[in-house]
């Protein structure tokens, strides 16, 4: 290997193909440049991280009052839509020049307490039980289709086709969901 030194004063053109050092002192110079370049990358990352924190803090401060404004406006629009629906139950969608208001009835939320429900279903409606190995499980889709949801002012009750109250099933009725979509 030649010990002829390369000119270490000029910075290499890093866009060209790499050139191997010709001697240990040149390899050591490459290592110093590598260390210094890696340190510079670390410094730049630290600066960027600090700037990200600054920007995130600034952005949070800007978005927080806007979030309150959005909540206020959407809640106000939902109250307006609710009042319109009280007068006209067909007004599920209201088209306006700057957007659309929508009211959709949400499906009730079913919760099954497996132990009492499975005991009842195995005796009264075995088609509502899936029997994977090793433990039987509630076939929730079949149960929702087969059972009757009776609602009144006190809430909801789940009945079998025979009118028997089914144990282990709780249904939570959910409010109408109001959405406001402003046109861009």
N, C-alpha and C positions, 0 to 999 in steps of 0.2 A: 504494500500500500504506500502511496506517495505521502510524504509529509509536507508537501507544498501547501502552505496555508491559503485559504480562500480569503478574499477581502471581507473582513468582519465589520468594517466601518459602514458599509452600505447595507441597507435592509434588503433582503432578498425579495424578488418578485413572487409573491405567494400565489399568483394566478398561474404560474408555470409549473411544470412537473417538478416534484421534489428532487433535490440533489443530496446524495448521501455525504456526510462529512468525510474528509479524507484522513483525519487523524483524531486522536483523543482530545486535543485541545479544541478542535473544531466541534466535536461531539459535545464537549462540555459547554461551549458557547451556545450550541443549539438547545441544550438542556436549560441554560439560564434564560434564553429567549422563551422557551416553552413555559418555564415557571412564571416568568413575568407576564406572559400572555394569559396564562390561566388565572393568575392573581387579578389581572385587569378584568377578565370575564367575571370573576367572583365579585369584584367591586361594582361592576355595572349591574349585576343582579341585585346587589344590596341597594343600590340607588333606585333601581326600578321597583324593588319591593317596598321601599319607603315611599316612593311616589304612588304606588298602588294603594297603600294604606291612606295616604293623604287624599287621593282621589276618591276612594271608597267612603272615607269620612265625609268629604264634601258632598258626594252623591247622596249619601244617606240623609244629610241635612237638607238637601234640595227636595228629595222624594217624600220625606215624612209629611210635610204640609200638603203636598199634592195628593198623597194617599188619603189624608183626612178629607180633602176636597172631593176626591172620587167617591169615597164612602158616603159623604153627605149627599152628593148629587144622585148616586144610585139609590140610596134609601129614599130620597124625596121622590124620585121617579117611580119606585115600587109603591109608595103610598098613593101617588096619583093613579097608577094602574089599578091598584086594589079598589080605589073609589070608583073608577070607570067600570070595573068588573061587577061591583055591587049594583050598578044601574043597568049593565048590559052583560050578562053572563057569556055572551058569544065573543066578547072583545078580548080574546086570548092574545092576539097580536095587534099592536097599534103601529101603523106605518106613519112616520112623520118626516118632514123634509130633511132633518138632520140625523135620522136614525130610526131604529125599531125598538119597541118595547114588547117583551114576550113574557107570558105567564104560562107555566107548564105545571100540571099536577105531577108530583113526584110519586113514584111507586112506594107503597108502605115498606118498611124495613122489617124483615122477618128474622127472629132469633130463635134458634132451637136449643133447648136444654136436652141433650141427647138421651140421658138416662130415662127420665119419665116419658119422653116422647117415644123412644124405641120400645119401651115396655108396652105402651098403649098400641103402637103401630104393629108390632109383631102379633098382638092378639086380635086387633080389629082391622088393620089395613096393611098386610104384609107387602103389598106392592109399593109402599112408601119407604121400604127398607132396602138398601143395597147391602149385599153380603160379600164384601171383599174379604180375603184372608187377612188377618185372623179375626177381625172384629167387625160386626155389623155397623153400618153407618146410615145416617138419615139421607134419603134421596130428596134433597131440598127442592129441586125442580118439580119432581112428581108431587111432593107434598103441597107445594104452593098451588099447583093445578087442581089437585083433588080436594083440598080442604076449602071450607067456606069462610070468608072473612065477614064477620058481622060487626058493623060499626054503630055506635050511638054516641050520645054526648059524653059518656064516661070513657070512651076510647074504643078499643077493638077487642073482639073475642073471636077465637078460631073454633069452628065447629066442623064435625065430620058431616058426611052426606046425610047421616041419620039425625043430625041435630045435637049430637053429643059434644060437650065442651072437650077439646083435645088438650091434654096436659103437656107441659113442656114446650109450648110455643108461645112466644110473645111477639106481637106485632105493634110496631110504633108507627103511627100515622105521621106523615111529614107534611109540612106546610107547602103551599104553592111556591114554586121557585120563580122569582122575577129576575129578568135580565134586561139590561139596557145596552144596546149596541149602537154606538155613534158611528156615522159614516165617516170614512177618512177624508 
